[in-house]
Amino acid sequence: MRWIRAISAHTEETAETLGGKALGLVLLHRLGLPVPAGFVVTTEGCRAFLRDGRLPDGLGDELATAVADLERSTGRTFGGPHKPLAVSVRSGASVSMPGMMSTILNLGLTAEATEGLAAETADRPFALTSRLAFLRSFASATTDVDATTDVDAINDAYATTDADATATALTRSIEAVRNLVRRRGGRPVPDDATHQLKQAVEAVFSSWDAPRARTYREVNAIPHDLGTAVIVQRMVFGNRDAHSGTGVAFSRDPNTGENVPFGEVLFGRQGEEVVSGRATTRPLRELAEREPDVWAGLLDALHRIEEHYRGPCYVEFTFQSGELWLLQVRPGRFVGSAAVRVATELVAERLIGREEALLRVSPLHLRHARTPRIASVEEADVLARGIGACPGVATGTIATTADGAVRMARTGPVVLVRPETSPNDMHGLAAATGIVTARGGPASHAAVVARALGKPTVVGVRGLTIDADGASVTAAGRTLPEGALVTIDGTSGDMVLGSPRVVTDAADEHVRRLLAWADDVSGDHSAREETQRLEAAHRALRAL
């Protein structure tokens, strides 16, 4: 059996074999859009690994061949000192599981390759920063080291504002992280790129069965026996220079459905920093001002992908020295009123017909189309304000840890309040009624998972601090203990004390238009509940 496939326009496989992420990359190739060269280890390899507890026979040889092909196509050397090749190693199941499995960036940056990258770019701090990012993600994927706490503590210990001392500080951080991995993992980080890659593939396969991934599958009714593919691609560096960066983009606003690009961007940083929520992102529109050529390329890509999907899309991208690269694409899965608006506007744009628009809207979308909101912020006791990341209103008692949220949810609704969330918080996110984070934006881990779960969420609440040890949160000079009652509005971004008055708006023009189509299809124009009208249309369409 062949375990590896190339990622190209000619690849002919299904999502069940390649995983959804790799299949999306194949689509980007077919549309003629810029994608870093790479290959995919299939889900069959993962299932064999999980069954036997080791990489399947022949996979090691196939990895060597695939890497040699990648070296030839890029003109670079994997782990070598001359024009070194670094790769990303990402998971990709047939069903999207955002942030639930491991990712390793900059793999192949051995000590020798890092020196080669420093010489090639004449930028030693960049090369060392990239190696440190590799060690950070490798440690998190292969040991119990927590990148957010353990590695950040090391970085903070050696941080400096002195430009002349930056390389020395980075070197010390690198050595400290390597020592930490050796102590906690029981073996050193291999300084051989081939061994790094094999360990990384094993780590991604193993992460399929991590508790956070199993929890996510259970919450979303995803079978446990699917396995994940592993995508290996040439690295493009969003931290390369002042004309580099990374971001995420929706072709339409996922909160409202409005036909305008929506997303976030970070300049001079790498992709994990956008989705982790650790860094403060900038609105996507700033890309148009700072990198107009990258912006034009992104708009063209979003338009071409929308035409293919006949609907909205989501992409992750990096730009290196002013050159755009697309790293991931999937259909934009909107909820509530946003889903209704998109469906009706796609009909007006002649991308789909009325019948398909009706089938794209579920009764659940319709029930959530009339989004609750806090009636009057002026009447409420506002504690803090952030960015609304998932519409709706949630009232519950504050929990400051994921474990606490699970425990407290047994006796009533809970609002999980965290600095940012990570995949390790999945059990708490599943238990909570609403979510608040001090950092991150609309594409952070908390926001993406919340939209998948349909839970009201507020992110990026500036001035909010969380003391998990002291079981309290502080904002605007006020400190609240864990267990205090709060309400959040995932549209406005408000977090208020107590349980304020909540209202639900009347059906908007998009809902009225969709329901008129539903009555025409069912032939029943009698007065009924909105979901009954839609369900009648669904029955009529399925009977055709």
Residue pairs with C-beta under 8 A, 6 or more apart in sequence:
1 44
1 56
1 58
2 62
3 41
3 42
3 44
3 45
3 48
3 56
3 58
3 59
3 62
4 39
4 40
4 41
4 42
4 45
4 59
4 62
4 63
4 65
4 66
5 11
5 13
5 17
5 18
5 22
5 39
5 40
5 42
6 39
6 66
6 69
7 22
7 25
7 26
7 29
7 35
7 37
7 38
7 39
7 40
7 231
7 233
8 26
8 29
9 26
9 29
9 30
11 18
11 26
11 29
13 23
13 26
13 42
14 23
15 23
15 94
16 43
16 94
16 226
17 42
17 43
17 44
17 229
18 26
18 40
18 42
18 43
18 92
18 229
19 40
19 42
19 43
19 91
19 92
19 93
19 94
19 228
19 229
19 231
20 92
20 93
20 94
20 95
20 96
20 330
21 90
21 91
21 92
21 229
21 231
21 328
21 330
22 40
22 92
22 229
22 231
24 328
24 329
24 330
25 35
25 38
25 231
25 233
25 328
25 329
27 305
27 308
27 329
28 35
28 301
28 305
28 326
28 329
29 35
31 301
31 304
31 305
31 308
33 301
33 304
33 305
33 326
34 297
34 323
34 324
34 325
34 326
35 233
35 325
35 326
35 327
36 233
36 234
36 235
36 236
36 325
36 327
37 70
37 73
37 74
37 233
37 234
38 70
38 87
38 231
38 232
38 233
38 234
39 66
39 69
39 70
39 231
39 232
40 92
40 229
40 230
40 231
40 232
41 59
41 63
41 201
41 229
41 230
41 232
42 229
43 93
43 94
43 226
43 227
43 228
43 229
44 227
45 55
45 56
45 59
45 205
45 229
45 230
46 205
46 208
46 227
46 228
46 229
46 230
47 225
47 227
48 56
49 55
49 56
49 202
49 205
49 206
50 205
50 208
50 209
50 227
55 198
55 201
55 202
59 201
60 198
63 194
63 197
63 198
63 201
64 194
66 232
67 78
67 194
67 197
70 78
70 85
70 87
70 232
70 234
71 77
71 78
71 85
74 85
74 234
75 83
76 83
76 84
76 85
76 234
77 83
77 84
77 85
78 84
78 85
78 87
78 108
78 193
78 194
79 85
79 108
79 110
79 112
79 113
79 192
79 193
79 194
79 196
80 112
80 113
80 116
81 112
81 113
81 115
81 116
81 119
82 116
83 116
83 120
84 108
84 109
84 113
84 114
84 116
84 117
84 120
85 108
85 234
86 106
86 107
86 108
86 109
86 113
86 117
86 130
86 134
86 234
86 235
87 107
87 108
87 197
87 232
87 233
87 234
87 235
88 103
88 104
88 105
88 106
88 107
88 231
88 232
88 233
88 235
88 327
89 103
89 104
89 107
89 197
89 200
89 201
89 204
89 230
89 231
89 232
90 103
90 104
90 204
90 230
90 231
90 233
91 97
91 100
91 101
91 102
91 103
91 204
91 207
91 208
91 228
91 229
91 230
91 231
92 228
92 229
92 230
92 231
93 101
93 208
93 222
93 226
93 227
93 228
93 229
94 226
95 220
95 222
95 226
96 330
96 452
97 213
97 216
97 217
97 222
98 275
98 445
98 448
98 449
98 452
99 275
99 422
99 423
99 445
99 448
99 449
100 207
100 210
100 212
100 213
100 216
100 423
100 426
101 204
101 207
101 208
101 210
101 213
101 228
101 423
102 137
102 140
102 141
102 203
102 204
102 206
102 207
102 210
103 137
103 141
103 204
103 272
104 134
104 137
104 138
104 141
104 200
104 203
104 204
105 133
105 134
105 137
105 235
105 270
105 271
105 272
106 130
106 131
106 133
106 134
106 137
106 235
107 134
107 138
107 193
107 196
107 197
107 200
108 134
108 193
108 196
108 197
108 235
109 117
109 127
109 130
109 131
109 134
110 191
110 192
110 193
110 196
111 131
111 191
112 191
113 193
114 127
114 128
114 130
114 131
115 127
117 126
117 127
117 130
118 124
118 126
118 127
118 128
121 127
121 240
123 241
124 167
125 166
125 167
125 170
126 237
126 239
126 240
126 241
128 167
128 170
128 171
128 174
129 170
129 239
130 237
130 239
131 174
132 155
132 170
132 173
132 174
132 177
133 239
133 270
133 272
135 151
135 174
135 177
135 178
135 181
135 189
136 147
136 151
136 177
137 147
137 272
138 181
138 189
138 196
138 199
138 200
139 145
139 147
139 150
139 151
139 177
139 180
139 181
139 184
139 185
139 189
140 146
140 147
140 151
141 200
141 203
141 204
141 207
142 181
142 185
142 199
142 200
142 203
143 181
143 184
143 185
144 184
144 185
145 151
145 180
145 181
145 184
145 185
146 424
148 276
148 278
148 420
148 422
150 180
150 184
151 177
151 180
154 173
154 176
154 177
154 180
155 173
157 173
157 176
158 169
158 170
158 172
158 173
158 176
159 169
160 166
160 169
178 188
178 189
181 188
181 189
182 188
182 189
189 196
190 196
190 199
197 232
201 230
204 228
204 230
205 227
205 228
205 230
207 213
207 228
208 227
208 228
210 423
211 426
211 427
212 423
212 424
212 425
212 426
212 427
213 423
213 426
214 224
215 426
215 427
215 430
216 222
216 426
216 430
216 449
217 223
217 224
219 430
219 453
220 452
220 453
233 327
236 318
236 319
236 320
236 323
236 325
237 244
237 270
237 318
237 320
238 244
238 245
238 246
238 266
238 268
238 269
238 270
238 271
238 318
238 319
238 320
239 268
239 269
239 270
240 320
240 321
241 268
241 321
242 267
242 268
243 291
243 319
243 321
243 322
244 267
244 268
244 318
244 319
244 320
244 321
244 322
245 265
245 266
245 267
245 268
245 269
245 287
245 291
245 318
245 319
246 265
246 266
246 269
246 270
246 271
246 273
246 274
246 316
246 317
246 318
246 319
247 263
247 264
247 265
247 266
247 274
247 281
247 284
247 287
247 316
247 317
247 443
248 263
248 264
248 274
248 275
248 314
248 315
248 316
248 317
248 443
249 261
249 262
249 263
249 284
249 298
249 302
249 314
249 315
249 317
250 261
250 262
250 263
250 312
250 313
250 314
250 332
251 261
251 302
251 303
251 305
251 306
251 312
251 313
251 314
251 332
252 258
252 259
252 260
252 261
252 262
252 312
252 332
252 334
252 338
252 342
253 260
253 262
253 338
254 262
254 312
254 314
254 332
254 334
254 338
254 442
254 451
255 262
255 338
255 388
255 389
255 390
255 391
255 442
255 491
256 337
256 338
256 341
257 334
257 337
257 338
257 339
257 340
257 341
257 342
257 345
257 510
258 341
259 345
261 284
261 285
261 298
261 299
261 302
262 284
262 442
263 284
263 442
263 443
264 274
264 281
264 282
264 283
264 284
264 441
264 442
264 443
265 274
265 281
265 282
265 283
265 284
265 286
265 287
266 273
266 274
266 279
266 281
266 282
267 282
267 290
269 279
270 318
271 316
271 318
271 327
273 279
274 281
274 441
274 443
274 444
275 443
275 444
275 445
275 448
276 420
276 422
276 440
276 444
276 445
277 420
277 421
277 437
277 439
277 440
277 441
277 444
277 445
277 446
277 459
278 420
278 439
278 440
279 439
280 439
280 441
280 460
281 440
281 441
281 443
281 444
287 294
287 295
287 298
288 295
291 319
291 322
293 322
293 324
294 319
294 322
294 323
294 324
297 324
298 315
298 317
298 324
301 315
301 324
301 326
302 313
302 315
305 313
305 315
305 329
306 312
306 313
306 351
307 351
309 331
310 346
310 351
310 352
311 331
311 332
311 342
311 346
311 351
311 352
311 360
312 331
312 332
312 334
312 342
313 329
313 330
313 331
313 332
314 328
314 329
314 330
314 331
314 332
315 326
315 327
315 328
315 329
316 326
316 327
316 328
316 329
317 324
317 325
317 326
317 327
318 324
318 325
318 327
319 325
332 342
333 451
333 452
334 342
335 364
335 365
335 368
335 390
335 391
335 451
335 454
336 365
336 368
336 369
336 371
336 391
336 392
337 368
337 369
337 370
337 371
337 391
337 508
337 510
337 511
338 391
339 360
339 361
339 362
339 365
339 369
340 361
340 365
340 366
340 369
340 510
340 511
340 514
341 508
341 510
343 352
343 357
343 358
343 360
343 361
343 510
343 514
344 357
344 510
344 513
344 514
345 510
346 352
346 357
347 353
347 354
347 357
352 360
354 517
354 521
355 521
355 541
357 514
357 517
358 514
358 517
358 518
358 521
358 534
358 537
358 538
358 541
359 538
359 541
361 514
361 534
363 531
363 534
363 535
366 511
366 530
366 531
366 534
367 531
368 391
368 392
368 454
369 507
369 508
369 511
370 504
370 505
370 506
370 507
370 511
371 391
371 392
371 491
371 504
371 505
372 392
372 393
372 502
372 503
372 504
373 393
373 489
373 491
373 492
373 502
373 503
373 504
373 505
374 380
374 393
374 487
374 489
374 492
374 494
374 496
374 500
374 501
374 502
375 500
375 501
375 502
375 503
376 500
376 501
377 492
377 494
377 496
379 500
379 501
380 487
380 494
380 496
380 497
380 498
380 500
381 496
381 497
381 498
381 500
382 494
382 495
382 496
383 475
383 476
383 478
383 480
383 486
383 495
383 496
383 497
384 461
384 463
384 464
384 475
384 476
384 495
385 461
385 492
385 493
385 494
385 495
386 436
386 437
386 458
386 459
386 460
386 461
386 462
386 464
386 493
386 495
387 441
387 442
387 458
387 459
387 460
387 493
388 457
388 458
388 489
388 490
388 491
388 492
388 493
389 441
389 442
389 444
389 446
389 447
389 450
389 451
389 457
389 458
389 459
389 490
390 435
390 447
390 450
390 451
390 454
390 455
390 456
390 457
390 490
391 456
391 490
391 491
392 434
392 454
392 455
392 456
392 489
392 490
392 491
393 456
393 487
393 488
393 489
393 490
393 502
394 413
394 415
394 433
394 434
394 455
394 456
394 487
394 488
394 490
395 413
395 415
395 433
395 434
395 485
395 486
395 487
395 499
396 412
396 413
396 414
396 415
396 432
396 433
396 434
396 485
396 486
397 408
397 412
397 413
397 414
397 415
397 482
397 483
397 484
397 485
397 486
398 414
398 415
398 417
398 473
398 480
398 481
398 482
398 483
398 484
398 485
398 486
399 405
399 407
399 408
399 409
399 414
399 415
399 416
399 417
399 428
399 432
399 482
400 417
400 418
400 466
400 467
400 468
400 471
400 472
400 473
400 482
401 418
401 428
401 468
402 416
402 418
402 424
402 425
402 426
402 427
402 428
402 429
402 431
403 427
403 428
404 428
404 471
404 482
405 414
405 416
405 427
405 428
405 429
405 431
405 432
406 427
406 428
406 431
408 414
408 482
408 483
409 431
409 432
409 433
413 433
413 434
414 431
414 432
414 433
415 432
415 433
415 434
415 435
415 436
415 486
415 488
416 425
416 428
416 429
416 431
416 432
416 434
416 435
416 436
417 436
417 437
417 464
417 466
417 473
418 425
418 435
418 436
418 437
418 438
418 446
418 466
419 437
419 438
419 439
419 465
419 466
420 437
420 438
420 439
420 440
420 444
420 445
420 446
421 428
421 429
421 435
421 437
421 440
421 444
421 445
421 446
421 449
422 445
423 445
426 449
429 435
429 446
429 449
429 450
429 453
429 455
430 453
432 455
433 455
433 456
434 455
434 456
434 457
434 458
434 488
434 490
435 446
435 450
435 455
435 456
435 457
435 458
436 457
436 458
436 459
436 461
436 464
436 488
436 495
437 444
437 446
437 457
437 458
437 459
437 460
437 461
438 460
438 461
438 462
438 464
438 465
438 466
439 459
439 460
440 446
440 447
440 459
440 460
441 447
441 459
441 460
442 459
444 459
444 460
446 457
446 459
447 457
447 459
450 456
450 457
450 490
451 457
455 490
456 488
456 489
456 490
457 488
457 490
458 488
458 489
458 490
458 493
458 494
458 495
461 475
461 493
461 495
463 475
463 476
464 473
464 474
464 475
464 495
465 473
465 474
465 475
466 472
466 473
467 473
467 474
471 481
471 482
472 479
472 480
472 481
472 482
473 479
473 480
473 482
474 480
475 495
480 486
480 497
484 497
485 497
485 498
485 499
486 495
486 496
486 497
486 498
487 495
487 496
487 497
487 498
487 499
487 500
487 502
488 494
488 495
488 496
489 495
489 496
507 515
507 530
511 530
514 534
515 530
515 533
515 534
517 537
518 533
518 534
518 536
518 537
519 525
519 533
519 537
521 537
521 540
521 541
522 533
522 536
522 537
522 539
522 540
523 540
524 533
524 536
528 536
